[in-house]
Amino acid sequence: MTLYEMLQRDVRFVEGLKACMNCGVCTAICPAAEFFDYDPRMLAVEVQSRDDSKIEKLLRSETIWYCGQCMSCKTRCPRGNCPGLIINALRKLSQELGYFTESRRGRQQYALKKTLIENILQRGYCIHPDSLTPELHPEQGPVWEWFFNHREELYDRLGANLDKEGAGTLRKISPDVLAELKAIFDESGATAFHEKIERYSLKKAKEIGIEEHEMEDYFMLVFTNN
Amino acid sequence: MKHQAKSIIWSDYQKTIPADGFYYLRSCIRQNFFPGSERAFLQIMQNDLGKDVFDDPKHTTCTGIAYHSDLLPFETLQTVVARQFALMSEAGYRNLAVSCVTSFGIYSEVLETWKEFPDEMEKARTYLRKATGRELAIPENVAHCSDIFYHFRNEIAARLQYPLINGETGQPLKIVEHIGCHYAKMFPGKGVGGAEFSCVLSGMIEAWGGEVVDYPERRHCCGFGFRQYLIMANRGYSVSNSKKKFESMEPYRPDAIICNCPGCTMFLDKWQYTIGELEGKTYGGEGRGIPVLTYEELAGLALGYDPWDLGLQMHQVDCEPLLQKMGIKYNPGLKYRGLKGEDLGKPVIPNCFNRAVHSF
């Protein structure tokens, strides 16, 4: 099966790339194109060529990790294409094939997986205040630092239900519910997908001299290195 | 003739919003950073407007932040969404009230996918049944919570204690509205007024007495970018996009920024601090920032809710200048207190903001 055919199995790719006429409106509106050396028009053209060598180069590149998923391109394309969806399919395939560890930004998937997926499966939220430490989030400023240090009292003050039974803001998600999420992840392919991210990341870490018991170092490397 | 054509186009961007009976789906970011806003939504809906909104402990994250960070197969996302829909149906509801714009985009994307690719829906149905024993249901209506406040904007206006008027000048407050990208850029027909002329927030602002600021980068992204913020090394992308907006709105001297998206509210608040620290630049005049509020915080203030019950002490940019312009009576001494009035200290005032005007 060619890489293009593998992409076509993803409905987001089918929806995102109909027939690009190379007008460049997506690039004009794209915030990532303004900030990075990134051109969604060229991306659509290269993928549309069905040239597997070009697609493989993209899958191993920094290019596919620049998109910020704002989906402004979806609004503007006169042909109903959406480079943001093409990106979703390319990133998925890059991780399936292990190519993502060949780019600096691709390697960041390891840190994202460690934070977001563990939050979801252990707490039922993508983000939880315990993981929003001021050290990892200096941009949050002194007010968040103050709030973080008094979070139990202040969430109470604001009517939240932090880590407690029942309904409400930041309630404890029950073990039964978390078990349902885990079962969904197992059944629908997420668990196997995450094992691939872990496996390929460990392989890359070993290549650069980081052993399995030192993966926290790999996390900090991909999280902070630019 | 021209007017008729415009009316036809405009009709594509009208949206049916139910009058009552909502299953509430919370936001990860808002629960962390704006807990007072979710509480205010429920209080205003249930107590002020007498509406039925059900807050179910069994729902979870929609996983949207992880999905847009490309960590989840699309099939997994669809199945988690299917579970939320099943819970809604099991609780006896047909309408969703969605707190988060990312989630709202996710629910819209999944429902549109199921229309175009029915096999995807059948896969999600099967995964859901096998994993949880639950049965997929399709909501009759998916409204973002800002849609719902827009729908009831006149009922809220009838109860206002503090309209959006500058008490010193008698002029309408000048307010920037920022619509989260995933509210209508992906599916313009799902948002009130579409992507370019979204009126979900401007409708509230005008109904409550304020004046909407139009500025060149009004529809530009705040810069969240998911992985572009979540990874520390990438945050330059995020702050640069917000900076572009601040530079564009600054000449209009807005009194406040109102957002309907959790991430946007947080970033437009926190990046003002970051830009101040990096470059010494502030955008609100006199060494201040521009206050950034959620639409529930704005509605709550206008209805007479206490600013510290709404959670304005969690904002990095002080909101007191707005409170003073609106003539709101509040106790500055309670800003940093706990539930029982206990002293919890105070955050450090950053050097980038004018300390002389931060003596609240």
Chai-1 contact restraints between the chains, C-beta under 6 A:
chainA,res_idxA,chainB,res_idxB,connection_type,confidence,min_distance_angstrom,max_distance_angstrom,comment,restraint_id
A,V11,B,F117,contact,1.0,0.0,6.0,A-B,restraint_1
A,V11,B,E120,contact,1.0,0.0,6.0,A-B,restraint_2
A,P31,B,C221,contact,1.0,0.0,6.0,A-B,restraint_3
A,P31,B,N241,contact,1.0,0.0,6.0,A-B,restraint_4
A,F35,B,Y237,contact,1.0,0.0,6.0,A-B,restraint_5
A,F35,B,S240,contact,1.0,0.0,6.0,A-B,restraint_6
A,G68,B,G225,contact,1.0,0.0,6.0,A-B,restraint_7
A,G68,B,Q228,contact,1.0,0.0,6.0,A-B,restraint_8
A,Q69,B,H68,contact,1.0,0.0,6.0,A-B,restraint_9
A,Q69,B,F226,contact,1.0,0.0,6.0,A-B,restraint_10
A,C70,B,C181,contact,1.0,0.0,6.0,A-B,restraint_11
A,C70,B,C221,contact,1.0,0.0,6.0,A-B,restraint_12
A,M71,B,K185,contact,1.0,0.0,6.0,A-B,restraint_13
A,M71,B,M186,contact,1.0,0.0,6.0,A-B,restraint_14
A,S72,B,K185,contact,1.0,0.0,6.0,A-B,restraint_15
A,K74,B,M186,contact,1.0,0.0,6.0,A-B,restraint_16
A,T75,B,K185,contact,1.0,0.0,6.0,A-B,restraint_17
A,T75,B,A195,contact,1.0,0.0,6.0,A-B,restraint_18
A,R91,B,D70,contact,1.0,0.0,6.0,A-B,restraint_19
A,Q108,B,I231,contact,1.0,0.0,6.0,A-B,restraint_20
A,L112,B,S69,contact,1.0,0.0,6.0,A-B,restraint_21
A,L112,B,L71,contact,1.0,0.0,6.0,A-B,restraint_22
A,K113,B,L71,contact,1.0,0.0,6.0,A-B,restraint_23
A,L116,B,A66,contact,1.0,0.0,6.0,A-B,restraint_24
A,L116,B,L71,contact,1.0,0.0,6.0,A-B,restraint_25
A,I117,B,L71,contact,1.0,0.0,6.0,A-B,restraint_26
A,I120,B,T61,contact,1.0,0.0,6.0,A-B,restraint_27
A,I120,B,T63,contact,1.0,0.0,6.0,A-B,restraint_28
A,G124,B,T60,contact,1.0,0.0,6.0,A-B,restraint_29
A,Y125,B,C28,contact,1.0,0.0,6.0,A-B,restraint_30
A,Y125,B,T61,contact,1.0,0.0,6.0,A-B,restraint_31
A,C126,B,C28,contact,1.0,0.0,6.0,A-B,restraint_32
A,C126,B,T61,contact,1.0,0.0,6.0,A-B,restraint_33
A,C126,B,I65,contact,1.0,0.0,6.0,A-B,restraint_34
A,C126,B,A66,contact,1.0,0.0,6.0,A-B,restraint_35
A,I127,B,C28,contact,1.0,0.0,6.0,A-B,restraint_36
A,I127,B,N32,contact,1.0,0.0,6.0,A-B,restraint_37
A,P129,B,N32,contact,1.0,0.0,6.0,A-B,restraint_38
A,E139,B,K270,contact,1.0,0.0,6.0,A-B,restraint_39
A,E139,B,T274,contact,1.0,0.0,6.0,A-B,restraint_40
A,Q140,B,K270,contact,1.0,0.0,6.0,A-B,restraint_41
A,G141,B,K270,contact,1.0,0.0,6.0,A-B,restraint_42
A,G141,B,Y273,contact,1.0,0.0,6.0,A-B,restraint_43
A,G141,B,Q316,contact,1.0,0.0,6.0,A-B,restraint_44
A,P142,B,P347,contact,1.0,0.0,6.0,A-B,restraint_45
A,P142,B,V348,contact,1.0,0.0,6.0,A-B,restraint_46
A,P142,B,P350,contact,1.0,0.0,6.0,A-B,restraint_47
A,V143,B,Q316,contact,1.0,0.0,6.0,A-B,restraint_48
A,V143,B,P347,contact,1.0,0.0,6.0,A-B,restraint_49
A,W146,B,P347,contact,1.0,0.0,6.0,A-B,restraint_50
A,F147,B,M314,contact,1.0,0.0,6.0,A-B,restraint_51
A,H150,B,L344,contact,1.0,0.0,6.0,A-B,restraint_52
A,E153,B,G338,contact,1.0,0.0,6.0,A-B,restraint_53
A,E153,B,L344,contact,1.0,0.0,6.0,A-B,restraint_54
A,D156,B,L339,contact,1.0,0.0,6.0,A-B,restraint_55
A,R157,B,G338,contact,1.0,0.0,6.0,A-B,restraint_56
A,R157,B,L339,contact,1.0,0.0,6.0,A-B,restraint_57
A,L158,B,P35,contact,1.0,0.0,6.0,A-B,restraint_58
A,L158,B,G36,contact,1.0,0.0,6.0,A-B,restraint_59
A,L158,B,G311,contact,1.0,0.0,6.0,A-B,restraint_60
A,G159,B,R39,contact,1.0,0.0,6.0,A-B,restraint_61
A,A160,B,P35,contact,1.0,0.0,6.0,A-B,restraint_62
A,G166,B,P57,contact,1.0,0.0,6.0,A-B,restraint_63
A,A167,B,D55,contact,1.0,0.0,6.0,A-B,restraint_64
A,A167,B,P57,contact,1.0,0.0,6.0,A-B,restraint_65
A,T169,B,Q31,contact,1.0,0.0,6.0,A-B,restraint_66
A,T169,B,P35,contact,1.0,0.0,6.0,A-B,restraint_67
A,T169,B,E38,contact,1.0,0.0,6.0,A-B,restraint_68
A,L170,B,Q31,contact,1.0,0.0,6.0,A-B,restraint_69
A,R171,B,P57,contact,1.0,0.0,6.0,A-B,restraint_70
A,I173,B,T60,contact,1.0,0.0,6.0,A-B,restraint_71
A,V177,B,K58,contact,1.0,0.0,6.0,A-B,restraint_72
A,E180,B,T132,contact,1.0,0.0,6.0,A-B,restraint_73
A,A183,B,A131,contact,1.0,0.0,6.0,A-B,restraint_74
A,I184,B,T79,contact,1.0,0.0,6.0,A-B,restraint_75
A,I184,B,V80,contact,1.0,0.0,6.0,A-B,restraint_76
A,I184,B,A131,contact,1.0,0.0,6.0,A-B,restraint_77
A,E187,B,Y127,contact,1.0,0.0,6.0,A-B,restraint_78
A,E187,B,K130,contact,1.0,0.0,6.0,A-B,restraint_79
A,E187,B,A131,contact,1.0,0.0,6.0,A-B,restraint_80
A,S188,B,E75,contact,1.0,0.0,6.0,A-B,restraint_81
A,S188,B,T76,contact,1.0,0.0,6.0,A-B,restraint_82
A,S188,B,T79,contact,1.0,0.0,6.0,A-B,restraint_83
A,S188,B,Y127,contact,1.0,0.0,6.0,A-B,restraint_84
A,G189,B,P73,contact,1.0,0.0,6.0,A-B,restraint_85
A,G189,B,E75,contact,1.0,0.0,6.0,A-B,restraint_86
A,A190,B,L72,contact,1.0,0.0,6.0,A-B,restraint_87
A,A190,B,P73,contact,1.0,0.0,6.0,A-B,restraint_88
A,A190,B,T76,contact,1.0,0.0,6.0,A-B,restraint_89
A,F193,B,P73,contact,1.0,0.0,6.0,A-B,restraint_90
A,F223,B,I231,contact,1.0,0.0,6.0,A-B,restraint_91
A,F223,B,M232,contact,1.0,0.0,6.0,A-B,restraint_92
A,T224,B,M232,contact,1.0,0.0,6.0,A-B,restraint_93
A,T224,B,A233,contact,1.0,0.0,6.0,A-B,restraint_94
A,N225,B,A233,contact,1.0,0.0,6.0,A-B,restraint_95
A,N226,B,A233,contact,1.0,0.0,6.0,A-B,restraint_96
